[in-house]
Amino acid sequence: IKLSNKKESEGGNPDIAEQQKQQVQAAEEEVDHYVKKLEDAERSQKEVFLIVVQRFIMILTDHIVRSEQESRYTQTLWFRCTRDRLRQTLVKYRREVKRYMVTLQTLLFYT
């Protein structure tokens, strides 16, 4: 997008100046649109990530509670594999874990 300088807009064709102004406005609106789409995508990503981690924790916690109630061994092969998969997921997505740490702590440990 070519922006006119002061001389062109003062002495130049007013239609060109208006056209350029409209182009700038359209470009700004397009940028705003894409910023909103990016924010929506990031919010969705955060929600899905938190849901997955929360489900892992709920399933593992449920297993521990049931096993203890029934006086069974909690550290079964299934439990260890599931726990390790959660660890693997958290390590793989450590950047997201860091970004969402406050929310994760609130969601998992204070509810």
Buried (B, 14 or more C-beta within 10 A) or exposed (E): EEEBEEEBBEEEEEEEBEEBEEEEEEEEEEEEEEEEEEEEEEEEBBEEBBEEBBEBBEBBEEBEEEBEEEEEEEEEEEBEEBBEEBEEBBEEBEEBBEBBEEBBEEBBEEE
